[in-house]
């Protein structure tokens, strides 16, 4: 079997990469050792940047239709039990409310798309179905990756199917999206470094038909997304997208323990079924490199974070969308060596920052949890005072977990060989997002005077965005990209909003909507700019 790209691992990251390559007409094979997607809760939220990416891929509406209804709030509660008044309520808007609120601003500070709560066991089959529709994508479940060998021209991988038959697949490139215990990464010899096995928790997936509809129970918390129990076992109840499935995390060792904690948390008699139980460990780890020659790594294979901040799968989707167009460019003949070199440079720094952001959020959660324990579950003045102390601390520290827009939208690629970088640049912030069109940054979302989102007006490929009323002869720049056979368009807009937010008259935007270059005058050397952007400098 031969293909252009072999992708190992059909989680959301591998599936997104396969779809991106397929939409670009690149032949790829996606293998997954499971026989089919499983009912296993892992991620449960696509953040704002991920939803922007899926919108550009034409998948946003399908994902929203499959996920949590858009009118349900995303509130977060700190509780003792579900039938008692919450210690703290942190209100967060539903998708409808977030969209309405964001539409009131048009200064680049809001995302094009709000977040979407969707469980991984809902998202994976949806993405699998989309991948299988693409003529250039072959999806193979029940196929396990064993080993690979590579030379200057290709990679040959050994694969075994569920019947025990061994196959060899030769590809131009191999991408390991096979999770934290990645066999592909291990065979490259690339190491993970950081903090491993920080803590171990049990996770149970429960089916409970009536619980969400009955909230609030007594004078307990209302309907929301997360319910943190202020005990000494880090107990944490999460609503899944159906509102009938819930995951419970707690420091327990077996099914009996997780059932006991679920009943204790709900605290009123209710019918439920435990669908699965497993143990998992918290890690803060980053790979030394994201690439070894023709073998690339993405997702949990290169960065493992604590779920605080929701930066696990969402960071992996960013990896996939960064790598996909670059692989396509090289395979199609117009991309230079620096396109592939830039993947490790750009995404490794984002992985490093997001591991740090997860650590920052996790330390915040541990800070207020250190004030929890049995005393909060009692009655009396001492218990009231203890709850007040925890509430005051958590009102600051828990927000670090749920408010990460800076990490989601504000990442900027520095020292990249395909960015016309300027000295300095705005600070990287975890929580606050300050819009900027500084080279390397994601192009901030604005709505144009005609009511259209500017991101929707940019075609695939490279785009020179002209916001100036000056007469400009773009023929040299067009010829420079044509000489490389690279996809290129010029888009001229008359928009005071865009000029004010982007602080430039001319911006070169690449396929993943990151800014390559900006200026108030056309670039002095169109050929040099085109060569730089396409990885030939």
C-alpha positions as CSV (number, residue, x, y, z in Angstrom):
1,X,0.0,0.0,0.0
2,X,1.3,3.5,-0.9
3,X,0.0,6.9,0.2
4,X,1.2,10.4,0.6
5,X,0.6,10.7,4.4
6,X,0.0,7.9,6.9
7,X,-1.7,9.1,10.1
8,X,-1.6,6.9,13.2
9,X,-4.4,7.5,15.6
10,X,-8.1,8.4,14.9
11,X,-8.8,10.6,17.9
12,X,-10.0,14.2,17.1
13,X,-6.5,15.3,16.2
14,X,-5.8,12.5,13.7
15,X,-9.3,12.8,12.2
16,X,-9.0,16.6,11.9
17,X,-5.7,16.2,10.1
18,X,-7.1,13.6,7.7
19,X,-10.1,15.9,6.9
20,X,-7.8,18.9,6.3
21,X,-5.6,16.9,4.0
22,X,-8.6,15.3,2.2
23,X,-10.1,18.7,1.6
24,X,-6.9,19.7,0.0
25,X,-6.9,16.7,-2.3
26,X,-4.0,14.9,-0.6
27,X,-4.0,11.1,-0.5
28,X,-3.8,9.9,3.1
29,X,-4.4,6.8,5.1
30,X,-5.7,7.0,8.7
31,X,-5.3,3.9,10.9
32,X,-6.7,3.3,14.4
33,X,-6.2,0.1,16.5
34,X,-9.8,0.3,17.9
35,X,-12.4,-1.4,15.8
36,X,-14.7,1.6,16.1
37,X,-15.0,4.8,18.1
38,X,-15.7,4.1,21.8
39,X,-18.0,5.5,24.4
40,X,-15.2,6.9,26.5
41,X,-15.3,10.4,28.0
42,X,-12.2,12.4,27.5
43,X,-12.4,16.0,26.2
44,X,-15.8,17.7,26.4
45,X,-15.3,21.2,25.0
46,X,-14.2,22.6,21.7
47,X,-12.8,26.1,22.6
48,X,-13.3,29.3,20.6
49,X,-10.2,28.8,18.4
50,X,-11.1,25.2,17.6
51,X,-14.6,26.2,16.6
52,X,-13.1,28.9,14.3
53,X,-11.0,26.2,12.7
54,X,-14.0,23.9,12.2
55,X,-16.0,26.8,10.7
56,X,-13.3,27.3,8.1
57,X,-13.5,23.6,7.4
58,X,-17.3,23.7,7.0
59,X,-18.0,21.6,10.1
60,X,-19.1,24.1,12.7
61,X,-22.9,23.7,12.2
62,X,-22.7,19.9,12.3
63,X,-20.7,20.0,15.5
64,X,-23.1,22.4,17.2
65,X,-26.1,20.3,16.1
66,X,-24.5,17.2,17.7
67,X,-23.3,18.9,20.9
68,X,-25.0,20.5,23.9
69,X,-28.0,22.6,22.9
70,X,-27.1,26.2,22.5
71,X,-29.4,27.6,25.2
72,X,-27.9,25.7,28.1
73,X,-25.6,27.7,30.4
74,X,-22.0,26.7,31.1
75,X,-22.1,27.7,34.8
76,X,-19.5,26.3,37.2
77,X,-20.3,25.5,40.8
78,X,-18.3,24.6,43.9
79,X,-20.5,22.5,46.2
80,X,-20.7,20.1,49.1
81,X,-23.6,18.1,47.6
82,X,-26.1,18.8,44.8
83,X,-29.0,19.4,47.1
84,X,-27.3,22.0,49.3
85,X,-26.7,25.7,48.4
86,X,-23.5,26.0,46.3
87,X,-20.5,27.5,48.1
88,X,-19.7,29.5,44.9
89,X,-21.4,30.0,41.5
90,X,-19.4,31.2,38.5
91,X,-21.8,32.0,35.7
92,X,-20.7,31.4,32.2
93,X,-23.0,32.0,29.2
94,X,-24.6,29.5,26.9
95,X,-23.6,29.5,23.2
96,X,-26.5,31.7,22.4
97,X,-25.7,34.2,25.1
98,X,-22.0,34.2,24.3
99,X,-22.8,34.9,20.6
100,X,-25.1,37.7,21.5
101,X,-22.7,39.2,23.9
102,X,-19.7,39.0,21.5
103,X,-21.8,40.6,18.7
104,X,-21.9,43.8,20.8
105,X,-18.2,44.3,20.3
106,X,-16.3,44.7,17.1
107,X,-12.8,45.5,18.2
108,X,-11.1,42.2,17.5
109,X,-11.3,41.1,21.2
110,X,-14.0,38.4,20.7
111,X,-13.7,35.1,18.8
112,X,-15.6,34.5,15.5
113,X,-17.2,31.4,17.2
114,X,-18.1,30.7,20.8
115,X,-17.0,27.5,22.5
116,X,-19.1,24.3,22.1
117,X,-19.6,21.6,24.7
118,X,-19.4,18.3,22.8
119,X,-18.2,15.0,24.3
120,X,-15.3,13.2,22.5
121,X,-17.5,10.1,22.0
122,X,-19.9,12.4,20.0
123,X,-17.2,14.3,18.1
124,X,-15.1,11.3,17.0
125,X,-17.9,9.5,15.0
126,X,-18.9,12.8,13.5
127,X,-15.3,13.5,12.3
128,X,-14.9,9.9,11.1
129,X,-18.0,10.2,9.0
130,X,-16.7,13.5,7.4
131,X,-13.3,11.9,6.7
132,X,-14.8,8.9,5.0
133,X,-16.7,11.1,2.6
134,X,-13.4,12.4,1.1
135,X,-12.2,10.6,-1.9
136,X,-8.5,11.0,-1.0
137,X,-8.9,9.7,2.5
138,X,-8.9,6.0,3.5
139,X,-10.0,5.3,7.1
140,X,-8.9,2.0,8.6
141,X,-10.1,1.0,12.1
142,X,-8.9,-2.2,13.6
143,X,-5.3,-1.6,12.3
144,X,-2.5,-1.3,14.8
145,X,0.8,0.4,14.0
146,X,3.8,-1.7,14.9
147,X,7.0,0.0,13.6
148,X,8.5,2.2,10.9
149,X,11.7,2.7,8.9
150,X,12.5,5.9,7.0
151,X,15.0,7.0,4.4
152,X,15.5,10.2,2.5
153,X,12.5,9.6,0.2
154,X,9.8,7.9,2.3
155,X,8.6,6.1,5.4
156,X,7.6,2.5,5.5
157,X,5.3,1.4,8.4
158,X,4.4,-2.1,9.5
159,X,0.7,-2.5,10.4
160,X,-1.3,-5.4,11.6
161,X,-5.1,-5.7,11.3
162,X,-7.5,-7.3,13.8
163,X,-7.3,-10.6,11.9
164,X,-3.5,-10.7,12.4
165,X,-2.6,-9.9,8.8
166,X,0.5,-7.7,8.5
167,X,0.7,-4.9,5.9
168,X,3.5,-2.5,4.9
169,X,2.4,1.1,4.0
170,X,4.9,3.4,2.3
171,X,4.2,7.1,2.6
172,X,6.0,10.4,2.0
173,X,5.3,11.3,5.6
174,X,4.1,9.7,8.8
175,X,2.2,11.6,11.5
176,X,1.8,10.1,15.0
177,X,-1.5,11.2,16.6
178,X,-1.6,8.2,18.8
179,X,-1.9,9.7,22.3
180,X,0.2,10.1,25.4
181,X,1.7,6.6,25.2
182,X,2.5,7.1,21.5
183,X,4.3,4.2,19.9
184,X,5.3,6.4,17.0
185,X,7.0,8.9,19.4
186,X,8.8,6.1,21.3
187,X,10.2,4.7,18.1
188,X,11.6,8.1,17.1
189,X,13.5,8.2,20.4
190,X,11.9,11.6,21.2
191,X,11.5,12.0,25.0
192,X,8.8,13.6,27.1
193,X,10.0,15.9,29.9
194,X,8.3,17.6,32.8
195,X,6.1,16.5,35.7
196,X,4.6,13.0,35.3
197,X,2.2,11.1,37.6
198,X,1.3,14.1,39.6
199,X,-1.9,12.5,40.8
200,X,-4.1,9.5,40.1
201,X,-7.9,9.6,39.9
202,X,-10.7,7.3,39.1
203,X,-13.2,8.3,36.4
204,X,-16.7,6.9,36.0
205,X,-19.1,7.5,33.2
206,X,-22.7,7.5,34.4
207,X,-26.0,7.4,32.6
208,X,-28.7,9.2,34.6
209,X,-31.9,10.0,32.7
210,X,-33.4,12.4,35.2
211,X,-30.6,14.2,37.1
212,X,-30.1,17.3,34.9
213,X,-33.8,17.9,34.4
214,X,-34.4,17.9,38.1
215,X,-31.7,20.5,38.9
216,X,-31.8,22.3,41.2
217,X,-32.3,19.7,43.8
218,X,-33.8,21.4,46.8
219,X,-31.9,24.7,47.2
220,X,-28.8,23.3,45.5
221,X,-27.0,24.5,42.4
222,X,-28.9,24.9,39.1
223,X,-28.1,23.6,35.6
224,X,-24.5,24.1,34.5
225,X,-21.4,22.4,33.2
226,X,-19.1,21.6,36.1
227,X,-19.7,20.7,39.8
228,X,-16.6,20.7,42.0
229,X,-17.1,19.0,45.3
230,X,-15.1,20.7,48.1
231,X,-13.9,17.5,49.7
232,X,-10.4,16.0,50.2
233,X,-10.7,13.6,47.2
234,X,-10.7,16.2,44.3
235,X,-14.2,15.0,43.4
236,X,-15.5,16.7,40.2
237,X,-18.8,16.1,38.4
238,X,-19.0,17.0,34.7
239,X,-22.1,17.2,32.5
240,X,-21.7,15.6,29.1
241,X,-23.4,16.9,25.9
242,X,-26.5,14.7,26.1
243,X,-27.3,16.1,29.6
244,X,-28.0,12.4,30.5
245,X,-24.4,11.3,30.8
246,X,-22.1,12.5,33.6
247,X,-18.5,11.8,34.4
248,X,-17.2,11.8,38.0
249,X,-13.6,12.1,38.9
250,X,-12.4,11.3,42.4
251,X,-9.5,9.8,44.3
252,X,-11.0,6.3,44.4
253,X,-9.6,3.0,43.2
254,X,-12.6,0.9,41.9
255,X,-16.1,0.9,40.7
256,X,-17.6,0.6,44.2
257,X,-15.7,3.7,45.2
258,X,-16.8,5.8,42.2
259,X,-20.5,4.7,42.7
260,X,-20.3,5.7,46.4
261,X,-18.9,9.2,45.5
262,X,-21.6,9.7,42.8
263,X,-24.3,8.9,45.3
264,X,-22.7,11.1,47.9
265,X,-22.4,14.0,45.5
266,X,-26.0,13.7,44.2
267,X,-27.2,13.1,47.7
268,X,-30.8,12.2,46.8
269,X,-32.1,8.8,45.6
270,X,-31.9,8.7,41.8
271,X,-31.7,6.0,39.2
272,X,-28.4,5.7,37.4
273,X,-26.1,3.3,35.6
274,X,-22.3,3.1,35.7
275,X,-21.2,2.6,32.1
276,X,-17.5,2.5,32.5
277,X,-14.7,3.1,35.0
278,X,-11.0,3.7,34.5
279,X,-8.0,5.2,36.3
280,X,-6.1,8.1,34.9
281,X,-3.0,10.2,35.9
282,X,-2.3,13.9,35.7
283,X,0.7,14.9,33.8
284,X,2.4,18.1,32.6
285,X,4.8,16.8,29.9
286,X,6.2,18.2,26.7
287,X,8.2,16.4,24.0
288,X,11.7,17.5,23.2
289,X,10.8,17.7,19.5
290,X,7.7,17.4,17.3
291,X,9.6,15.9,14.3
292,X,12.2,13.5,13.3
293,X,12.9,13.8,9.5
294,X,9.8,12.6,7.7
295,X,8.0,11.6,10.9
296,X,5.8,14.2,12.7
297,X,4.0,14.1,16.0
298,X,0.8,15.9,17.1
299,X,-1.7,16.1,20.0
300,X,-1.1,14.2,23.2
301,X,1.8,12.4,21.6
302,X,3.8,15.6,22.2
303,X,2.0,17.5,25.0
304,X,0.2,16.1,28.1
305,X,-1.6,18.6,30.2
306,X,-4.0,18.5,33.2
307,X,-7.5,19.2,31.9
308,X,-7.7,22.5,33.8
309,X,-8.1,25.2,31.2
310,X,-9.3,22.8,28.4
311,X,-6.0,23.0,26.6
312,X,-5.5,19.3,25.7
313,X,-7.4,18.3,22.6
314,X,-7.8,21.9,21.6
315,X,-4.0,22.4,21.4
316,X,-3.9,19.2,19.3
317,X,-6.4,20.6,16.9
318,X,-4.1,23.6,16.5
319,X,-1.2,21.1,15.7
320,X,-3.3,19.4,13.0
321,X,-4.3,22.6,11.3
322,X,-0.8,24.0,11.4
323,X,0.7,20.8,9.9
324,X,-2.0,19.9,7.3
325,X,-1.5,22.8,4.9
326,X,2.3,22.6,5.1
327,X,2.3,18.9,4.3
328,X,0.0,19.6,1.4
329,X,2.2,22.4,0.1
330,X,5.3,20.2,0.0
331,X,3.5,17.3,-1.5
332,X,1.9,19.5,-4.2
333,X,5.3,21.0,-5.0
334,X,5.1,24.6,-4.0
335,X,6.2,24.4,-0.4
336,X,9.9,24.8,0.6
337,X,11.8,23.0,3.3
338,X,11.2,25.7,5.8
339,X,7.5,25.1,5.8
340,X,8.0,21.7,7.4
341,X,10.9,23.0,9.6
342,X,8.5,25.6,10.9
343,X,6.0,23.1,12.3
344,X,8.3,22.1,15.2
345,X,9.4,25.7,15.8
346,X,5.8,27.0,15.9
347,X,3.9,24.3,17.7
348,X,6.5,23.4,20.2
349,X,6.4,26.9,21.7
350,X,2.6,26.7,21.9
351,X,2.8,23.3,23.6
352,X,5.3,24.7,26.1
353,X,3.1,27.7,26.8
354,X,0.0,25.6,27.2
355,X,1.6,23.1,29.5
356,X,2.6,26.2,31.6
357,X,-1.0,27.5,31.4
358,X,-2.4,24.2,32.5
359,X,0.1,24.2,35.5
360,X,-1.0,27.8,36.3
361,X,-4.7,26.8,36.3
362,X,-4.0,23.5,38.2
363,X,-2.1,25.3,41.0
364,X,-5.1,27.7,41.3
365,X,-7.5,24.8,41.7
366,X,-5.2,23.1,44.2
367,X,-5.0,26.3,46.2
368,X,-8.7,26.5,47.0
369,X,-9.0,22.7,47.3
370,X,-6.5,22.9,50.1
371,X,-9.1,24.7,52.2
372,X,-11.7,21.9,51.6
373,X,-12.5,18.8,53.7
374,X,-15.0,17.4,56.1
375,X,-15.5,20.6,58.1
376,X,-17.3,22.2,55.1
377,X,-20.0,19.5,55.2
378,X,-21.0,20.3,58.8
379,X,-23.4,22.8,60.3
380,X,-22.6,25.7,62.6
381,X,-20.5,28.9,62.7
382,X,-17.2,27.2,62.2
383,X,-18.4,25.4,59.1
384,X,-19.9,28.7,57.7
385,X,-16.6,30.5,58.3
386,X,-14.7,27.7,56.5
387,X,-17.0,27.9,53.5
388,X,-16.6,31.6,53.3
389,X,-12.8,31.3,53.3
390,X,-12.9,28.7,50.6
391,X,-15.4,30.8,48.6
392,X,-13.2,33.9,48.7
393,X,-10.1,31.9,47.6
394,X,-12.0,30.0,44.9
395,X,-13.6,33.1,43.4
396,X,-10.1,34.1,42.4
397,X,-8.3,30.7,41.8
398,X,-11.0,28.7,40.0
399,X,-11.4,31.4,37.4
400,X,-7.9,30.5,36.2
401,X,-9.3,27.2,35.0
402,X,-12.4,28.6,33.2
403,X,-11.1,31.8,31.7
404,X,-8.3,31.1,29.3
405,X,-9.1,33.2,26.2
406,X,-5.6,34.5,26.0
407,X,-4.1,31.0,25.6
408,X,-6.9,30.0,23.2
409,X,-6.7,33.0,20.8
410,X,-3.6,34.9,21.7
411,X,-0.7,32.6,20.8
412,X,1.8,34.1,18.4
413,X,4.5,32.3,16.6
414,X,8.0,33.7,17.3
415,X,11.3,32.9,15.6
416,X,9.5,31.1,12.8
417,X,11.4,30.7,9.6
418,X,8.3,31.6,7.6
419,X,7.2,34.7,9.5
420,X,8.6,38.2,8.7
421,X,9.0,38.8,12.4
422,X,9.7,42.2,14.0
423,X,11.6,42.8,17.2
424,X,9.5,42.9,20.3
425,X,5.9,42.0,20.1
426,X,3.0,41.9,22.6
427,X,3.2,39.8,25.7
428,X,1.8,36.3,25.7
429,X,-1.0,36.1,28.2
430,X,-2.9,33.1,29.5
431,X,-6.2,34.6,30.5
432,X,-6.6,37.9,28.8
433,X,-6.8,38.2,25.0
434,X,-5.6,41.5,23.6
435,X,-6.1,41.5,19.8
436,X,-3.1,42.0,17.7
437,X,-2.1,41.5,14.0
438,X,1.6,41.4,14.9
439,X,3.4,39.0,12.5
440,X,2.9,35.4,13.8
441,X,-0.4,36.1,15.5
442,X,-3.8,34.8,14.5
443,X,-5.8,37.4,12.5
444,X,-8.3,38.9,15.0
445,X,-12.0,38.5,14.1
446,X,-13.9,41.5,13.1
447,X,-17.2,42.1,11.4
448,X,-17.0,44.3,8.3
449,X,-19.3,47.2,7.5
450,X,-21.4,44.9,5.3
451,X,-22.1,42.5,8.2
452,X,-19.7,39.7,7.0
453,X,-16.9,38.3,9.1
454,X,-13.6,39.2,7.6
455,X,-12.2,35.7,8.2
456,X,-15.0,34.3,6.0
457,X,-13.9,36.7,3.2
458,X,-10.4,35.2,3.0
459,X,-10.0,32.4,0.5
460,X,-7.8,29.3,1.2
461,X,-4.2,29.8,0.4
462,X,-2.2,33.0,0.9
463,X,-4.0,36.3,0.9
464,X,-2.6,39.9,0.7
465,X,-5.2,41.9,2.5
466,X,-5.2,45.5,1.3
467,X,-7.0,48.0,3.5
468,X,-5.5,51.1,1.9
469,X,-7.2,53.5,-0.6
470,X,-3.8,54.0,-2.2
471,X,-3.3,52.9,-5.8
472,X,-1.3,49.7,-5.6
473,X,0.2,47.7,-8.4
474,X,0.1,44.1,-7.1
475,X,1.3,42.4,-10.3
476,X,4.9,41.7,-9.1
477,X,3.5,40.0,-5.9
478,X,1.1,37.9,-8.0
479,X,3.9,36.9,-10.3
480,X,6.1,36.0,-7.4
481,X,3.6,33.5,-6.0
482,X,2.7,32.2,-9.5
483,X,6.4,31.4,-10.1
484,X,6.2,29.1,-7.1
485,X,2.8,27.7,-8.1
486,X,1.5,28.7,-4.6
487,X,-2.2,29.6,-4.1
488,X,-2.5,33.3,-3.7
489,X,-5.2,36.0,-3.8
490,X,-5.4,39.7,-3.2
491,X,-8.4,41.0,-1.3
492,X,-9.0,44.8,-1.2
493,X,-11.3,46.1,1.5
494,X,-12.4,49.5,2.5
495,X,-12.8,49.1,6.3
496,X,-12.0,51.6,8.9
497,X,-12.6,48.9,11.6
498,X,-10.0,46.6,10.0
499,X,-7.4,49.3,9.7
500,X,-7.9,50.3,13.3
501,X,-7.7,46.8,14.7
502,X,-4.9,45.5,12.5
503,X,-2.8,48.7,12.6
504,X,-1.6,48.2,9.0
505,X,-2.7,48.9,5.4
506,X,-1.3,45.7,4.0
507,X,-1.2,42.2,5.6
508,X,-0.1,38.9,4.2
509,X,-2.2,36.1,5.7
510,X,-1.3,32.4,5.3
511,X,-3.8,29.5,5.0
512,X,-4.2,29.0,8.8
513,X,-5.1,32.7,9.2
514,X,-1.8,33.7,10.9
515,X,-0.2,36.9,9.8
516,X,3.1,36.5,7.8
517,X,3.8,40.2,7.4
518,X,2.2,43.6,7.7
519,X,3.1,47.2,6.8
520,X,1.7,50.6,5.8
521,X,3.3,50.3,2.4
522,X,3.6,47.4,0.0
523,X,6.6,45.1,0.7
524,X,9.7,46.4,-1.0
525,X,10.6,42.9,-2.4
526,X,7.6,40.8,-3.5
527,X,9.8,37.9,-4.5
528,X,11.6,37.8,-1.1
529,X,8.2,37.9,0.7
530,X,6.7,35.1,-1.4
531,X,9.8,33.0,-0.9
532,X,9.8,33.5,2.8
533,X,6.1,32.8,3.2
534,X,6.3,29.6,1.2
535,X,9.4,28.2,3.0
536,X,12.0,28.8,0.3
537,X,14.1,31.4,2.1
